[in-house]
């Protein structure tokens, strides 16, 4: 444990950020799973709306630096290929 006051504060800040980033990454994975699950199902009517939600979440995370922008672009591209092929 840190002895210096500024180091203690930095630890608190880091922990808050770690938890927030973890939640955002989890929500991105959940949104991606929803799109993939809908693509596998028989009815594909909700796919564009779900994909739009996924793109919004991943773009926000990339803009805030939670994930790298190239990672976001790669994930969007791969999922967009599958969405376009299904429609």
PDB file of N, CA, C and O in Angstrom:
ATOM      1  N   UNK A   1       0.841  -1.185   0.000  1.00  0.00           N
ATOM      2  CA  UNK A   1       0.000   0.000   0.000  1.00  0.00           C
ATOM      3  C   UNK A   1       0.881   1.242   0.000  1.00  0.00           C
ATOM      4  O   UNK A   1       1.972   1.247   0.571  1.00  0.00           O
ATOM      5  N   UNK A   2       0.396   2.280  -0.642  1.00  0.00           N
ATOM      6  CA  UNK A   2       1.167   3.510  -0.779  1.00  0.00           C
ATOM      7  C   UNK A   2       1.203   4.281   0.544  1.00  0.00           C
ATOM      8  O   UNK A   2       0.234   4.278   1.302  1.00  0.00           O
ATOM      9  N   UNK A   3       2.320   4.931   0.805  1.00  0.00           N
ATOM     10  CA  UNK A   3       2.473   5.755   2.007  1.00  0.00           C
ATOM     11  C   UNK A   3       2.266   7.229   1.717  1.00  0.00           C
ATOM     12  O   UNK A   3       1.934   7.998   2.619  1.00  0.00           O
ATOM     13  N   UNK A   4       2.455   7.626   0.487  1.00  0.00           N
ATOM     14  CA  UNK A   4       2.359   9.035   0.118  1.00  0.00           C
ATOM     15  C   UNK A   4       0.917   9.343  -0.271  1.00  0.00           C
ATOM     16  O   UNK A   4       0.245   8.557  -0.938  1.00  0.00           O
ATOM     17  N   UNK A   5       0.468  10.520   0.172  1.00  0.00           N
ATOM     18  CA  UNK A   5      -0.929  10.894  -0.027  1.00  0.00           C
ATOM     19  C   UNK A   5      -1.319  10.941  -1.504  1.00  0.00           C
ATOM     20  O   UNK A   5      -2.402  10.489  -1.879  1.00  0.00           O
ATOM     21  N   UNK A   6      -0.444  11.482  -2.333  1.00  0.00           N
ATOM     22  CA  UNK A   6      -0.752  11.585  -3.762  1.00  0.00           C
ATOM     23  C   UNK A   6      -0.810  10.202  -4.411  1.00  0.00           C
ATOM     24  O   UNK A   6      -1.587   9.982  -5.339  1.00  0.00           O
ATOM     25  N   UNK A   7       0.016   9.268  -3.921  1.00  0.00           N
ATOM     26  CA  UNK A   7      -0.005   7.903  -4.453  1.00  0.00           C
ATOM     27  C   UNK A   7      -1.289   7.187  -4.044  1.00  0.00           C
ATOM     28  O   UNK A   7      -1.830   6.387  -4.808  1.00  0.00           O
ATOM     29  N   UNK A   8      -1.776   7.478  -2.831  1.00  0.00           N
ATOM     30  CA  UNK A   8      -3.048   6.883  -2.384  1.00  0.00           C
ATOM     31  C   UNK A   8      -4.196   7.375  -3.257  1.00  0.00           C
ATOM     32  O   UNK A   8      -5.070   6.600  -3.646  1.00  0.00           O
ATOM     33  N   UNK A   9      -4.185   8.672  -3.563  1.00  0.00           N
ATOM     34  CA  UNK A   9      -5.224   9.236  -4.425  1.00  0.00           C
ATOM     35  C   UNK A   9      -5.139   8.632  -5.818  1.00  0.00           C
ATOM     36  O   UNK A   9      -6.162   8.298  -6.417  1.00  0.00           O
ATOM     37  N   UNK A  10      -3.926   8.491  -6.334  1.00  0.00           N
ATOM     38  CA  UNK A  10      -3.737   7.909  -7.660  1.00  0.00           C
ATOM     39  C   UNK A  10      -4.268   6.478  -7.693  1.00  0.00           C
ATOM     40  O   UNK A  10      -4.852   6.057  -8.691  1.00  0.00           O
ATOM     41  N   UNK A  11      -4.069   5.729  -6.607  1.00  0.00           N
ATOM     42  CA  UNK A  11      -4.591   4.360  -6.531  1.00  0.00           C
ATOM     43  C   UNK A  11      -6.116   4.344  -6.563  1.00  0.00           C
ATOM     44  O   UNK A  11      -6.724   3.501  -7.223  1.00  0.00           O
ATOM     45  N   UNK A  12      -6.727   5.288  -5.842  1.00  0.00           N
ATOM     46  CA  UNK A  12      -8.195   5.368  -5.845  1.00  0.00           C
ATOM     47  C   UNK A  12      -8.714   5.702  -7.247  1.00  0.00           C
ATOM     48  O   UNK A  12      -9.684   5.110  -7.719  1.00  0.00           O
ATOM     49  N   UNK A  13      -8.061   6.647  -7.894  1.00  0.00           N
ATOM     50  CA  UNK A  13      -8.470   7.040  -9.248  1.00  0.00           C
ATOM     51  C   UNK A  13      -8.318   5.881 -10.224  1.00  0.00           C
ATOM     52  O   UNK A  13      -9.188   5.636 -11.059  1.00  0.00           O
ATOM     53  N   UNK A  14      -7.198   5.174 -10.104  1.00  0.00           N
ATOM     54  CA  UNK A  14      -6.936   4.053 -11.011  1.00  0.00           C
ATOM     55  C   UNK A  14      -7.982   2.961 -10.837  1.00  0.00           C
ATOM     56  O   UNK A  14      -8.430   2.367 -11.818  1.00  0.00           O
ATOM     57  N   UNK A  15      -8.369   2.697  -9.613  1.00  0.00           N
ATOM     58  CA  UNK A  15      -9.363   1.659  -9.348  1.00  0.00           C
ATOM     59  C   UNK A  15     -10.719   2.042  -9.938  1.00  0.00           C
ATOM     60  O   UNK A  15     -11.398   1.204 -10.531  1.00  0.00           O
ATOM     61  N   UNK A  16     -11.115   3.311  -9.777  1.00  0.00           N
ATOM     62  CA  UNK A  16     -12.376   3.781 -10.366  1.00  0.00           C
ATOM     63  C   UNK A  16     -12.359   3.634 -11.876  1.00  0.00           C
ATOM     64  O   UNK A  16     -13.328   3.165 -12.472  1.00  0.00           O
ATOM     65  N   UNK A  17     -11.246   4.038 -12.500  1.00  0.00           N
ATOM     66  CA  UNK A  17     -11.131   3.950 -13.952  1.00  0.00           C
ATOM     67  C   UNK A  17     -11.144   2.506 -14.421  1.00  0.00           C
ATOM     68  O   UNK A  17     -11.757   2.179 -15.437  1.00  0.00           O
ATOM     69  N   UNK A  18     -10.457   1.637 -13.668  1.00  0.00           N
ATOM     70  CA  UNK A  18     -10.409   0.225 -14.032  1.00  0.00           C
ATOM     71  C   UNK A  18     -11.812  -0.376 -14.038  1.00  0.00           C
ATOM     72  O   UNK A  18     -12.179  -1.104 -14.959  1.00  0.00           O
ATOM     73  N   UNK A  19     -12.591  -0.066 -13.005  1.00  0.00           N
ATOM     74  CA  UNK A  19     -13.959  -0.592 -12.934  1.00  0.00           C
ATOM     75  C   UNK A  19     -14.828  -0.035 -14.050  1.00  0.00           C
ATOM     76  O   UNK A  19     -15.606  -0.773 -14.654  1.00  0.00           O
ATOM     77  N   UNK A  20     -14.707   1.259 -14.331  1.00  0.00           N
ATOM     78  CA  UNK A  20     -15.506   1.875 -15.387  1.00  0.00           C
ATOM     79  C   UNK A  20     -15.140   1.293 -16.748  1.00  0.00           C
ATOM     80  O   UNK A  20     -16.017   0.972 -17.549  1.00  0.00           O
ATOM     81  N   UNK A  21     -13.837   1.159 -17.005  1.00  0.00           N
ATOM     82  CA  UNK A  21     -13.384   0.600 -18.280  1.00  0.00           C
ATOM     83  C   UNK A  21     -13.842  -0.835 -18.439  1.00  0.00           C
ATOM     84  O   UNK A  21     -14.205  -1.255 -19.538  1.00  0.00           O
ATOM     85  N   UNK A  22     -13.829  -1.590 -17.349  1.00  0.00           N
ATOM     86  CA  UNK A  22     -14.279  -2.983 -17.380  1.00  0.00           C
ATOM     87  C   UNK A  22     -15.750  -3.067 -17.757  1.00  0.00           C
ATOM     88  O   UNK A  22     -16.143  -3.935 -18.536  1.00  0.00           O
ATOM     89  N   UNK A  23     -16.564  -2.174 -17.213  1.00  0.00           N
ATOM     90  CA  UNK A  23     -17.995  -2.158 -17.529  1.00  0.00           C
ATOM     91  C   UNK A  23     -18.227  -1.824 -18.997  1.00  0.00           C
ATOM     92  O   UNK A  23     -19.075  -2.428 -19.652  1.00  0.00           O
ATOM     93  N   UNK A  24     -17.476  -0.869 -19.504  1.00  0.00           N
ATOM     94  CA  UNK A  24     -17.639  -0.460 -20.909  1.00  0.00           C
ATOM     95  C   UNK A  24     -17.248  -1.599 -21.837  1.00  0.00           C
ATOM     96  O   UNK A  24     -17.963  -1.890 -22.796  1.00  0.00           O
ATOM     97  N   UNK A  25     -16.114  -2.250 -21.560  1.00  0.00           N
ATOM     98  CA  UNK A  25     -15.666  -3.365 -22.390  1.00  0.00           C
ATOM     99  C   UNK A  25     -16.674  -4.505 -22.356  1.00  0.00           C
ATOM    100  O   UNK A  25     -16.927  -5.147 -23.375  1.00  0.00           O
ATOM    101  N   UNK A  26     -17.245  -4.752 -21.194  1.00  0.00           N
ATOM    102  CA  UNK A  26     -18.245  -5.806 -21.067  1.00  0.00           C
ATOM    103  C   UNK A  26     -19.490  -5.476 -21.888  1.00  0.00           C
ATOM    104  O   UNK A  26     -20.058  -6.355 -22.536  1.00  0.00           O
ATOM    105  N   UNK A  27     -19.913  -4.219 -21.862  1.00  0.00           N
ATOM    106  CA  UNK A  27     -21.105  -3.828 -22.623  1.00  0.00           C
ATOM    107  C   UNK A  27     -20.849  -3.932 -24.131  1.00  0.00           C
ATOM    108  O   UNK A  27     -21.765  -4.234 -24.897  1.00  0.00           O
ATOM    109  N   UNK A  28     -19.612  -3.683 -24.554  1.00  0.00           N
ATOM    110  CA  UNK A  28     -19.262  -3.834 -25.969  1.00  0.00           C
ATOM    111  C   UNK A  28     -19.372  -5.301 -26.373  1.00  0.00           C
ATOM    112  O   UNK A  28     -19.947  -5.624 -27.412  1.00  0.00           O
ATOM    113  N   UNK A  29     -18.816  -6.189 -25.544  1.00  0.00           N
ATOM    114  CA  UNK A  29     -18.887  -7.622 -25.846  1.00  0.00           C
ATOM    115  C   UNK A  29     -20.334  -8.106 -25.877  1.00  0.00           C
ATOM    116  O   UNK A  29     -20.698  -8.925 -26.721  1.00  0.00           O
ATOM    117  N   UNK A  30     -21.159  -7.601 -24.960  1.00  0.00           N
ATOM    118  CA  UNK A  30     -22.566  -7.988 -24.919  1.00  0.00           C
ATOM    119  C   UNK A  30     -23.293  -7.526 -26.181  1.00  0.00           C
ATOM    120  O   UNK A  30     -24.081  -8.276 -26.760  1.00  0.00           O
ATOM    121  N   UNK A  31     -23.029  -6.302 -26.600  1.00  0.00           N
ATOM    122  CA  UNK A  31     -23.668  -5.769 -27.812  1.00  0.00           C
ATOM    123  C   UNK A  31     -23.262  -6.586 -29.032  1.00  0.00           C
ATOM    124  O   UNK A  31     -24.089  -6.854 -29.903  1.00  0.00           O
ATOM    125  N   UNK A  32     -21.994  -6.983 -29.099  1.00  0.00           N
ATOM    126  CA  UNK A  32     -21.519  -7.787 -30.221  1.00  0.00           C
ATOM    127  C   UNK A  32     -22.196  -9.164 -30.218  1.00  0.00           C
ATOM    128  O   UNK A  32     -22.583  -9.675 -31.268  1.00  0.00           O
ATOM    129  N   UNK A  33     -22.331  -9.751 -29.040  1.00  0.00           N
ATOM    130  CA  UNK A  33     -22.981 -11.062 -28.935  1.00  0.00           C
ATOM    131  C   UNK A  33     -24.443 -10.985 -29.375  1.00  0.00           C
ATOM    132  O   UNK A  33     -24.953 -11.905 -30.014  1.00  0.00           O
ATOM    133  N   UNK A  34     -25.113  -9.882 -29.029  1.00  0.00           N
ATOM    134  CA  UNK A  34     -26.514  -9.721 -29.435  1.00  0.00           C
ATOM    135  C   UNK A  34     -26.640  -9.703 -30.954  1.00  0.00           C
ATOM    136  O   UNK A  34     -27.542 -10.323 -31.516  1.00  0.00           O
ATOM    137  N   UNK A  35     -25.732  -8.990 -31.614  1.00  0.00           N
ATOM    138  CA  UNK A  35     -25.768  -8.916 -33.082  1.00  0.00           C
ATOM    139  C   UNK A  35     -25.513 -10.300 -33.671  1.00  0.00           C
ATOM    140  O   UNK A  35     -26.245 -10.752 -34.551  1.00  0.00           O
ATOM    141  N   UNK A  36     -24.466 -10.972 -33.178  1.00  0.00           N
ATOM    142  CA  UNK A  36     -24.122 -12.303 -33.704  1.00  0.00           C
ATOM    143  C   UNK A  36     -25.251 -13.305 -33.477  1.00  0.00           C
ATOM    144  O   UNK A  36     -25.539 -14.129 -34.345  1.00  0.00           O
ATOM    145  N   UNK A  37     -25.891 -13.234 -32.308  1.00  0.00           N
ATOM    146  CA  UNK A  37     -26.995 -14.151 -32.010  1.00  0.00           C
ATOM    147  C   UNK A  37     -28.172 -13.896 -32.945  1.00  0.00           C
ATOM    148  O   UNK A  37     -28.812 -14.838 -33.413  1.00  0.00           O
ATOM    149  N   UNK A  38     -28.454 -12.630 -33.215  1.00  0.00           N
ATOM    150  CA  UNK A  38     -29.552 -12.288 -34.118  1.00  0.00           C
ATOM    151  C   UNK A  38     -29.238 -12.718 -35.547  1.00  0.00           C
ATOM    152  O   UNK A  38     -30.139 -13.110 -36.289  1.00  0.00           O
ATOM    153  N   UNK A  39     -27.968 -12.647 -35.936  1.00  0.00           N
ATOM    154  CA  UNK A  39     -27.569 -13.098 -37.276  1.00  0.00           C
ATOM    155  C   UNK A  39     -27.776 -14.609 -37.434  1.00  0.00           C
ATOM    156  O   UNK A  39     -28.127 -15.085 -38.514  1.00  0.00           O
ATOM    157  N   UNK A  40     -27.556 -15.355 -36.349  1.00  0.00           N
ATOM    158  CA  UNK A  40     -27.706 -16.804 -36.413  1.00  0.00           C
ATOM    159  C   UNK A  40     -29.170 -17.238 -36.376  1.00  0.00           C
ATOM    160  O   UNK A  40     -29.500 -18.334 -36.829  1.00  0.00           O
ATOM    161  N   UNK A  41     -30.046 -16.392 -35.843  1.00  0.00           N
ATOM    162  CA  UNK A  41     -31.451 -16.763 -35.742  1.00  0.00           C
ATOM    163  C   UNK A  41     -32.134 -16.677 -37.115  1.00  0.00           C
ATOM    164  O   UNK A  41     -31.555 -16.174 -38.078  1.00  0.00           O
ATOM    165  N   UNK A  42     -33.356 -17.168 -37.184  1.00  0.00           N
ATOM    166  CA  UNK A  42     -34.103 -17.178 -38.442  1.00  0.00           C
ATOM    167  C   UNK A  42     -34.543 -15.771 -38.855  1.00  0.00           C
ATOM    168  O   UNK A  42     -34.430 -15.394 -40.021  1.00  0.00           O
ATOM    169  N   UNK A  43     -35.046 -15.000 -37.882  1.00  0.00           N
ATOM    170  CA  UNK A  43     -35.499 -13.635 -38.203  1.00  0.00           C
ATOM    171  C   UNK A  43     -34.356 -12.655 -38.001  1.00  0.00           C
ATOM    172  O   UNK A  43     -33.753 -12.593 -36.930  1.00  0.00           O
ATOM    173  N   UNK A  44     -34.068 -11.892 -39.043  1.00  0.00           N
ATOM    174  CA  UNK A  44     -32.956 -10.957 -38.987  1.00  0.00           C
ATOM    175  C   UNK A  44     -33.440  -9.504 -39.050  1.00  0.00           C
ATOM    176  O   UNK A  44     -32.746  -8.637 -39.582  1.00  0.00           O
ATOM    177  N   UNK A  45     -34.629  -9.245 -38.506  1.00  0.00           N
ATOM    178  CA  UNK A  45     -35.197  -7.910 -38.642  1.00  0.00           C
ATOM    179  C   UNK A  45     -34.535  -6.884 -37.717  1.00  0.00           C
ATOM    180  O   UNK A  45     -34.485  -5.702 -38.058  1.00  0.00           O
ATOM    181  N   UNK A  46     -34.027  -7.309 -36.557  1.00  0.00           N
ATOM    182  CA  UNK A  46     -33.440  -6.365 -35.610  1.00  0.00           C
ATOM    183  C   UNK A  46     -31.944  -6.148 -35.810  1.00  0.00           C
ATOM    184  O   UNK A  46     -31.333  -5.377 -35.071  1.00  0.00           O
ATOM    185  N   UNK A  47     -31.357  -6.800 -36.775  1.00  0.00           N
ATOM    186  CA  UNK A  47     -29.898  -6.750 -36.949  1.00  0.00           C
ATOM    187  C   UNK A  47     -29.395  -5.325 -37.177  1.00  0.00           C
ATOM    188  O   UNK A  47     -28.435  -4.931 -36.514  1.00  0.00           O
ATOM    189  N   UNK A  48     -29.981  -4.531 -38.069  1.00  0.00           N
ATOM    190  CA  UNK A  48     -29.437  -3.171 -38.269  1.00  0.00           C
ATOM    191  C   UNK A  48     -29.477  -2.307 -37.005  1.00  0.00           C
ATOM    192  O   UNK A  48     -28.540  -1.556 -36.739  1.00  0.00           O
ATOM    193  N   UNK A  49     -30.540  -2.410 -36.241  1.00  0.00           N
ATOM    194  CA  UNK A  49     -30.644  -1.616 -35.012  1.00  0.00           C
ATOM    195  C   UNK A  49     -29.612  -2.067 -33.983  1.00  0.00           C
ATOM    196  O   UNK A  49     -28.983  -1.239 -33.323  1.00  0.00           O
ATOM    197  N   UNK A  50     -29.442  -3.372 -33.848  1.00  0.00           N
ATOM    198  CA  UNK A  50     -28.457  -3.895 -32.902  1.00  0.00           C
ATOM    199  C   UNK A  50     -27.041  -3.533 -33.333  1.00  0.00           C
ATOM    200  O   UNK A  50     -26.196  -3.209 -32.499  1.00  0.00           O
ATOM    201  N   UNK A  51     -26.783  -3.589 -34.637  1.00  0.00           N
ATOM    202  CA  UNK A  51     -25.458  -3.236 -35.143  1.00  0.00           C
ATOM    203  C   UNK A  51     -25.177  -1.751 -34.902  1.00  0.00           C
ATOM    204  O   UNK A  51     -24.060  -1.375 -34.546  1.00  0.00           O
ATOM    205  N   UNK A  52     -26.185  -0.923 -35.097  1.00  0.00           N
ATOM    206  CA  UNK A  52     -26.028   0.514 -34.868  1.00  0.00           C
ATOM    207  C   UNK A  52     -25.687   0.795 -33.400  1.00  0.00           C
ATOM    208  O   UNK A  52     -24.843   1.641 -33.104  1.00  0.00           O
ATOM    209  N   UNK A  53     -26.343   0.087 -32.495  1.00  0.00           N
ATOM    210  CA  UNK A  53     -26.068   0.229 -31.063  1.00  0.00           C
ATOM    211  C   UNK A  53     -24.631  -0.198 -30.742  1.00  0.00           C
ATOM    212  O   UNK A  53     -23.936   0.460 -29.967  1.00  0.00           O
ATOM    213  N   UNK A  54     -24.196  -1.313 -31.351  1.00  0.00           N
ATOM    214  CA  UNK A  54     -22.833  -1.805 -31.155  1.00  0.00           C
ATOM    215  C   UNK A  54     -21.814  -0.779 -31.628  1.00  0.00           C
ATOM    216  O   UNK A  54     -20.834  -0.509 -30.934  1.00  0.00           O
ATOM    217  N   UNK A  55     -22.042  -0.207 -32.805  1.00  0.00           N
ATOM    218  CA  UNK A  55     -21.115   0.780 -33.370  1.00  0.00           C
ATOM    219  C   UNK A  55     -21.032   2.002 -32.462  1.00  0.00           C
ATOM    220  O   UNK A  55     -19.949   2.541 -32.234  1.00  0.00           O
ATOM    221  N   UNK A  56     -22.167   2.430 -31.953  1.00  0.00           N
ATOM    222  CA  UNK A  56     -22.194   3.598 -31.069  1.00  0.00           C
ATOM    223  C   UNK A  56     -21.356   3.343 -29.815  1.00  0.00           C
ATOM    224  O   UNK A  56     -20.570   4.196 -29.404  1.00  0.00           O
ATOM    225  N   UNK A  57     -21.529   2.174 -29.216  1.00  0.00           N
ATOM    226  CA  UNK A  57     -20.790   1.844 -27.994  1.00  0.00           C
ATOM    227  C   UNK A  57     -19.292   1.758 -28.253  1.00  0.00           C
ATOM    228  O   UNK A  57     -18.488   2.282 -27.483  1.00  0.00           O
ATOM    229  N   UNK A  58     -18.927   1.098 -29.338  1.00  0.00           N
ATOM    230  CA  UNK A  58     -17.502   0.893 -29.601  1.00  0.00           C
ATOM    231  C   UNK A  58     -16.831   2.198 -30.022  1.00  0.00           C
ATOM    232  O   UNK A  58     -15.668   2.421 -29.687  1.00  0.00           O
ATOM    233  N   UNK A  59     -17.536   3.062 -30.745  1.00  0.00           N
ATOM    234  CA  UNK A  59     -16.971   4.357 -31.126  1.00  0.00           C
ATOM    235  C   UNK A  59     -16.754   5.239 -29.899  1.00  0.00           C
ATOM    236  O   UNK A  59     -15.741   5.931 -29.795  1.00  0.00           O
ATOM    237  N   UNK A  60     -17.701   5.209 -28.982  1.00  0.00           N
ATOM    238  CA  UNK A  60     -17.567   5.989 -27.751  1.00  0.00           C
ATOM    239  C   UNK A  60     -16.368   5.514 -26.942  1.00  0.00           C
ATOM    240  O   UNK A  60     -15.595   6.323 -26.429  1.00  0.00           O
ATOM    241  N   UNK A  61     -16.217   4.205 -26.831  1.00  0.00           N
ATOM    242  CA  UNK A  61     -15.087   3.649 -26.075  1.00  0.00           C
ATOM    243  C   UNK A  61     -13.758   4.017 -26.736  1.00  0.00           C
ATOM    244  O   UNK A  61     -12.782   4.318 -26.047  1.00  0.00           O
ATOM    245  N   UNK A  62     -13.720   3.994 -28.056  1.00  0.00           N
ATOM    246  CA  UNK A  62     -12.489   4.343 -28.771  1.00  0.00           C
ATOM    247  C   UNK A  62     -12.173   5.834 -28.599  1.00  0.00           C
ATOM    248  O   UNK A  62     -11.014   6.211 -28.427  1.00  0.00           O
ATOM    249  N   UNK A  63     -13.190   6.659 -28.646  1.00  0.00           N
ATOM    250  CA  UNK A  63     -12.994   8.095 -28.492  1.00  0.00           C
ATOM    251  C   UNK A  63     -12.460   8.443 -27.103  1.00  0.00           C
ATOM    252  O   UNK A  63     -11.659   9.365 -26.952  1.00  0.00           O
ATOM    253  N   UNK A  64     -12.912   7.698 -26.088  1.00  0.00           N
ATOM    254  CA  UNK A  64     -12.469   7.956 -24.718  1.00  0.00           C
ATOM    255  C   UNK A  64     -11.163   7.251 -24.379  1.00  0.00           C
ATOM    256  O   UNK A  64     -10.632   7.422 -23.282  1.00  0.00           O
ATOM    257  N   UNK A  65     -10.641   6.461 -25.313  1.00  0.00           N
ATOM    258  CA  UNK A  65      -9.357   5.811 -25.078  1.00  0.00           C
ATOM    259  C   UNK A  65      -9.439   4.515 -24.294  1.00  0.00           C
ATOM    260  O   UNK A  65      -8.418   4.013 -23.823  1.00  0.00           O
ATOM    261  N   UNK A  66     -10.637   3.964 -24.145  1.00  0.00           N
ATOM    262  CA  UNK A  66     -10.800   2.713 -23.408  1.00  0.00           C
ATOM    263  C   UNK A  66     -10.283   1.551 -24.237  1.00  0.00           C
ATOM    264  O   UNK A  66      -9.664   0.624 -23.715  1.00  0.00           O
ATOM    265  N   UNK A  67     -10.547   1.614 -25.545  1.00  0.00           N
ATOM    266  CA  UNK A  67      -9.949   0.647 -26.466  1.00  0.00           C
ATOM    267  C   UNK A  67      -9.259   1.432 -27.573  1.00  0.00           C
ATOM    268  O   UNK A  67      -9.591   2.592 -27.821  1.00  0.00           O
ATOM    269  N   UNK A  68      -8.308   0.803 -28.230  1.00  0.00           N
ATOM    270  CA  UNK A  68      -7.569   1.465 -29.310  1.00  0.00           C
ATOM    271  C   UNK A  68      -8.487   1.664 -30.509  1.00  0.00           C
ATOM    272  O   UNK A  68      -9.349   0.829 -30.785  1.00  0.00           O
ATOM    273  N   UNK A  69      -8.301   2.767 -31.217  1.00  0.00           N
ATOM    274  CA  UNK A  69      -9.199   3.077 -32.342  1.00  0.00           C
ATOM    275  C   UNK A  69      -9.076   2.062 -33.460  1.00  0.00           C
ATOM    276  O   UNK A  69     -10.051   1.816 -34.171  1.00  0.00           O
ATOM    277  N   UNK A  70      -7.902   1.463 -33.636  1.00  0.00           N
ATOM    278  CA  UNK A  70      -7.762   0.452 -34.685  1.00  0.00           C
ATOM    279  C   UNK A  70      -8.470  -0.843 -34.293  1.00  0.00           C
ATOM    280  O   UNK A  70      -8.992  -1.549 -35.156  1.00  0.00           O
ATOM    281  N   UNK A  71      -8.490  -1.154 -33.017  1.00  0.00           N
ATOM    282  CA  UNK A  71      -9.237  -2.316 -32.537  1.00  0.00           C
ATOM    283  C   UNK A  71     -10.725  -2.113 -32.806  1.00  0.00           C
ATOM    284  O   UNK A  71     -11.418  -3.027 -33.253  1.00  0.00           O
ATOM    285  N   UNK A  72     -11.204  -0.903 -32.529  1.00  0.00           N
ATOM    286  CA  UNK A  72     -12.612  -0.587 -32.774  1.00  0.00           C
ATOM    287  C   UNK A  72     -12.936  -0.718 -34.260  1.00  0.00           C
ATOM    288  O   UNK A  72     -13.967  -1.282 -34.628  1.00  0.00           O
ATOM    289  N   UNK A  73     -12.061  -0.200 -35.104  1.00  0.00           N
ATOM    290  CA  UNK A  73     -12.292  -0.263 -36.551  1.00  0.00           C
ATOM    291  C   UNK A  73     -12.314  -1.707 -37.034  1.00  0.00           C
ATOM    292  O   UNK A  73     -13.143  -2.071 -37.868  1.00  0.00           O
ATOM    293  N   UNK A  74     -11.408  -2.530 -36.513  1.00  0.00           N
ATOM    294  CA  UNK A  74     -11.340  -3.935 -36.920  1.00  0.00           C
ATOM    295  C   UNK A  74     -12.611  -4.679 -36.515  1.00  0.00           C
ATOM    296  O   UNK A  74     -13.168  -5.432 -37.313  1.00  0.00           O
ATOM    297  N   UNK A  75     -13.068  -4.476 -35.291  1.00  0.00           N
ATOM    298  CA  UNK A  75     -14.269  -5.158 -34.819  1.00  0.00           C
ATOM    299  C   UNK A  75     -15.505  -4.724 -35.613  1.00  0.00           C
ATOM    300  O   UNK A  75     -16.344  -5.551 -35.972  1.00  0.00           O
ATOM    301  N   UNK A  76     -15.607  -3.416 -35.884  1.00  0.00           N
ATOM    302  CA  UNK A  76     -16.739  -2.919 -36.664  1.00  0.00           C
ATOM    303  C   UNK A  76     -16.716  -3.490 -38.071  1.00  0.00           C
ATOM    304  O   UNK A  76     -17.754  -3.891 -38.596  1.00  0.00           O
ATOM    305  N   UNK A  77     -15.547  -3.530 -38.680  1.00  0.00           N
ATOM    306  CA  UNK A  77     -15.421  -4.016 -40.044  1.00  0.00           C
ATOM    307  C   UNK A  77     -15.814  -5.484 -40.155  1.00  0.00           C
ATOM    308  O   UNK A  77     -16.565  -5.867 -41.053  1.00  0.00           O
ATOM    309  N   UNK A  78     -15.308  -6.296 -39.247  1.00  0.00           N
ATOM    310  CA  UNK A  78     -15.598  -7.731 -39.297  1.00  0.00           C
ATOM    311  C   UNK A  78     -17.077  -8.013 -39.092  1.00  0.00           C
ATOM    312  O   UNK A  78     -17.652  -8.873 -39.759  1.00  0.00           O
ATOM    313  N   UNK A  79     -17.693  -7.277 -38.157  1.00  0.00           N
ATOM    314  CA  UNK A  79     -19.114  -7.498 -37.904  1.00  0.00           C
ATOM    315  C   UNK A  79     -19.956  -6.937 -39.038  1.00  0.00           C
ATOM    316  O   UNK A  79     -20.992  -7.509 -39.377  1.00  0.00           O
ATOM    317  N   UNK A  80     -19.528  -5.824 -39.633  1.00  0.00           N
ATOM    318  CA  UNK A  80     -20.269  -5.232 -40.733  1.00  0.00           C
ATOM    319  C   UNK A  80     -20.289  -6.153 -41.930  1.00  0.00           C
ATOM    320  O   UNK A  80     -21.298  -6.225 -42.631  1.00  0.00           O
ATOM    321  N   UNK A  81     -19.198  -6.863 -42.183  1.00  0.00           N
ATOM    322  CA  UNK A  81     -19.163  -7.842 -43.268  1.00  0.00           C
ATOM    323  C   UNK A  81     -20.232  -8.900 -43.074  1.00  0.00           C
ATOM    324  O   UNK A  81     -20.921  -9.270 -44.025  1.00  0.00           O
ATOM    325  N   UNK A  82     -20.375  -9.387 -41.856  1.00  0.00           N
ATOM    326  CA  UNK A  82     -21.370 -10.424 -41.578  1.00  0.00           C
ATOM    327  C   UNK A  82     -22.786  -9.883 -41.679  1.00  0.00           C
ATOM    328  O   UNK A  82     -23.683 -10.567 -42.170  1.00  0.00           O
ATOM    329  N   UNK A  83     -22.986  -8.662 -41.216  1.00  0.00           N
ATOM    330  CA  UNK A  83     -24.317  -8.025 -41.282  1.00  0.00           C
ATOM    331  C   UNK A  83     -24.706  -7.819 -42.745  1.00  0.00           C
ATOM    332  O   UNK A  83     -25.837  -8.109 -43.135  1.00  0.00           O
ATOM    333  N   UNK A  84     -23.776  -7.322 -43.549  1.00  0.00           N
ATOM    334  CA  UNK A  84     -24.065  -7.071 -44.967  1.00  0.00           C
ATOM    335  C   UNK A  84     -24.296  -8.363 -45.733  1.00  0.00           C
ATOM    336  O   UNK A  84     -25.136  -8.410 -46.632  1.00  0.00           O
ATOM    337  N   UNK A  85     -23.566  -9.403 -45.388  1.00  0.00           N
ATOM    338  CA  UNK A  85     -23.753 -10.680 -46.061  1.00  0.00           C
ATOM    339  C   UNK A  85     -25.112 -11.291 -45.740  1.00  0.00           C
ATOM    340  O   UNK A  85     -25.701 -11.980 -46.573  1.00  0.00           O
ATOM    341  N   UNK A  86     -25.610 -11.034 -44.523  1.00  0.00           N
ATOM    342  CA  UNK A  86     -26.883 -11.608 -44.119  1.00  0.00           C
ATOM    343  C   UNK A  86     -28.063 -10.882 -44.761  1.00  0.00           C
ATOM    344  O   UNK A  86     -29.120 -11.476 -44.973  1.00  0.00           O
ATOM    345  N   UNK A  87     -27.881  -9.598 -45.069  1.00  0.00           N
ATOM    346  CA  UNK A  87     -29.018  -8.835 -45.618  1.00  0.00           C
ATOM    347  C   UNK A  87     -29.037  -8.817 -47.125  1.00  0.00           C
ATOM    348  O   UNK A  87     -29.929  -8.217 -47.724  1.00  0.00           O
TER     349      UNK A  87
END
